[in-house]
């Protein structure tokens, strides 16, 4: 298992969500509803949103 931190800067509207989607089980197998949600924090200025998710990826998953 390997722990991966995903981080992106992306402006959204209030109430929107950002998720990390991918082929492996830990990333929802391309189903956004099953994918891990990212958490949001303000960046250096009020108009900058930084989204972060920490995900444990299974190195035995054949679909990685």
C-alpha positions in Angstrom: 0.0 0.0 0.0 1.2 3.5 -0.8 -0.2 6.7 0.6 -0.6 9.4 -2.1 -1.5 13.1 -1.5 -3.5 14.8 -4.3 -3.6 18.6 -4.3 -4.9 21.0 -6.8 -5.9 24.7 -6.9 -9.4 25.0 -8.4 -12.1 27.7 -7.9 -15.6 26.3 -7.2 -18.9 27.7 -6.2 -20.1 27.3 -2.6 -21.4 23.7 -2.0 -19.4 22.2 -5.0 -17.2 19.2 -4.4 -14.0 18.0 -6.0 -13.2 14.3 -6.1 -10.2 12.1 -7.2 -11.5 9.6 -9.7 -9.6 6.7 -11.3 -9.6 3.1 -12.3 -8.6 1.5 -9.0 -11.0 0.7 -6.1 -9.5 3.4 -3.9 -10.4 6.0 -6.6 -13.9 4.7 -7.2 -13.4 2.7 -10.3 -14.4 5.7 -12.5 -17.6 6.3 -10.4 -17.4 9.8 -9.1 -20.0 9.0 -6.4 -17.6 6.3 -5.0 -14.4 8.4 -5.4 -12.8 10.1 -2.4 -13.8 13.7 -1.8 -11.1 16.4 -1.5 -11.1 18.8 1.4 -10.9 22.6 0.7 -8.9 25.3 2.3 -8.2 28.9 1.3 -4.8 29.6 -0.2 -2.6 32.7 -0.1 -5.5 34.9 -1.1 -9.2 34.8 -0.5 -9.9 33.8 -4.2 -7.6 30.8 -4.1 -9.0 27.4 -3.0 -6.7 24.5 -2.5 -8.2 21.0 -2.6 -6.4 18.1 -1.0 -7.1 14.4 -0.6 -4.9 11.7 1.0 -5.6 8.2 -0.5 -4.1 4.8 0.3 -3.6 3.0 -3.0 -3.4 -0.8 -2.9 -0.4 -1.9 -5.0 -2.1 -5.3 -5.5 -5.1 -3.7 -7.4 -4.8 -5.0 -11.0 -6.6 -1.9 -12.3 -4.1 0.7 -10.9 
